[in-house]
Amino acid sequence: MVAVLFVEDDAACLRALKETYSSCAEETLFVRDAGAALDTMAERQVDAVVASARLCGLGTPSFLRLTKQHYPRTARIALSNPGDRAAMLRTAPVANQCLSRTCGPEVLWRVVERTTALHGKLFSEATEKLAAEVGTLPSLPASLIALDAALSNDECSLAQIADIVARDVAMAAKVLQLVNSPFFGLRSEIRDLRQAVAYLGIETLRDFALAGAVFRAFTPSSLLPDGWLESFNAHALAVADASAHLVRTSLAQCEASMAGMLHGIGELVVAERSPNKLLAIGVEVAAGASPDDAETRHIGTTYPIIGGYLLSEFGMGYPIVEAVTCQRDLWEGAPRDPELADVVRVGDYLAAQERMAARYEEEFVNLALQATSPDDWVCPSSQVLELDEAAQERVGLLGAVRVYRQGLVGMR
């Protein structure tokens, strides 16, 4: 039974919400302000909260931040007026989803169902127990904290956003590298940060900056084999590249690349905090165990769920959180258009195939190569993925895979 709480301080809008959504869920609740919503959540479990993006008083960003802090299992959705981009940007760091209030019941309910289902995976007792054992997550860099603060300010301009990026030399260099990358295929190089920010869009900019910060936040234990981190980074880059080649538009390529880069972040957390468990999992998977079974046996949950949980806690955009969390889900229904999780899964499969082909070739040349190469311990699940052409076709990616492979052959 799903309970959804609507929060709207405009009486006419609240009435319209009641008329539209009262019968859409098993249980719907409607309140006039953020304080009443927090009181309601203190008294009973709420699966999702749908709040106006411009609440008076406490304000929507603060309200959703408190909801995230005290009721992490509750999905957070913000509704803004059409064209009110400023309100959407203010809520982006703390809302799981930001929608136009004219999206309609079908769209909103589909988002509620998907978001609550994702939260059910991310905030299980096993995940929360592991999070407690892992301890406090690394702090985000000051530049990202400043960026979030700026987004919460209605009067913040692109020039101010560009100034914040410019203070972080590494971030500024990466932003310019991204906007001038083949993803966007610009005819002339962009060198001005303000122009780069305007071109990328602030949501993409924030996710990109956050992806780099999270990736650098964890350092594998020295107990792991020499070269493990190099192998991990190489695989992450390969998955990012393969994933980006499976989609068409520049922004979709950017998003797919970030999701591919971050797909193994849960494994990186375990590599830092519990290296012995990571090695034990690798041994079991190599011996034929299911990755999900081996990981659950040793850490109580799976690498993708740890990764999704971490990214969710840091405020990464919902599409990437969902893709990382659901990357092992295999669609068995009627053929459909690919989702980001499908792209990451297939990208991981392609990268693993290339890695194993290169490994076999190297072993043939160098018979003395040790069987315990760091590659054996990196993303073991990718080495046992089975994605035949029928599975690729069911998620609309078979044609893209064939084009990608033809490109690889052409480069050889």
C-alpha positions, 0 to 999 in steps of 0.5 A: 500500500503506497501512501502519497503526501501532497504539500501545497500552500495555495488553496486553489492549487490544493483543491485542484490536486485533491480533485485530480489525484485523490483516487490515484493511489491506495492512500493520498494525503493533502496538507497546506504547508511544510510544517504540517507535512513534517508533522504528518510524516512524524506520525505515520509512514509516507512513501512519497511526498509531492510538494510545490516547488515554491512553498512559502515559509520554510521553502521547498528546498529546506523542506525536502532537505529535512525530509531527506535527513529524517525520512530517507525512505520517503521519495521526494518529488517537486512540482513546478509551474510550467517554465519555472526553471529557477524553482526546478533548479533550486529543488534539484539537489534535494528532490528525487524528481522535478516535474511540471504540475501540468504533467498529468496523473499518468506521468506523476503516478508512473514517477511515484511508482518508479521512485518508491520502488527504487527507494525500496531497493536503496533503503532496505534494512541490509543497506542501512546496516551496511551504511552504519558499518561503513560510517560517515560518507566523505564530505563533498568539496567546497565547490559543490557545496557552494554550487548547491547553495547558489542553486537555492538562490533565485537570484543566482546568475550564470555568471555566479555559477561560472565563478564558482566553477572557476574557483575549482581549477580541476572542475573548470578544466573538466567542464571545458573538456566536456563541453568541447568533447566529441559528445557535442561536436561543436564547430568551434572551441568554447573557452569561456566558462559562462558559455560552457555552463549555459551550453551544458545546463546546470543540471548536467553541470552539477551531475558531472561535477558530483560524478568526479567528486564521488569517484575521487572520494574513495581510495582502495585499500593497500590490501588489494593486488597491485594495479587494482585501481588502474584496472578499475579506472580503465574498466570504468572508462571503457564502460563510460565510452561504450555506453556513450556510443549506444545512444544518439543525442549529445546530452544522452551521451553525456548522461550515459557516460557519467552513469557508465563511469559510476556503475562500479562505485559501490565496488569501489566503496567495498574496495576501500572499507572491506577489501577482504570481502571484495576478494572473497566475492571475486573468488566465488564469482570466478567459481561460478556463483551469481554476483548478486548471491555472492555479494549478498552473502558477504555484505548483505546487499549488492554493489549496484545497490551500494552505489545507488545508495551512495549517489542518492545520499550525495544528491546525484540526479535520479536517472543516474541513481536509477541506472546504477542501482538497476544495471543488472535488471534484465528486461524479459517483457515485450521489446521496448525503448532502452532505458539508461540502466539498459545502456549501462548494462550493455555497455558493461557487457561490451567493455568486459568482452573487450577486456577479456579478449585483450587478456586472452591475447596477452596470455597467448603472447605471454604464457607466464602471465599470472592468473591473478591479474588485478583484472580478475578482481575488478567488476567480476559481475561484468565477466559473467554477464550473458546478453545475447542478441535477443536480450539486446533487441528486447531493449532496443540496443541491438542495432547500436551494438552492431554499429559499435562493434563495426567501429571497433573493427574499423579501428583495428 
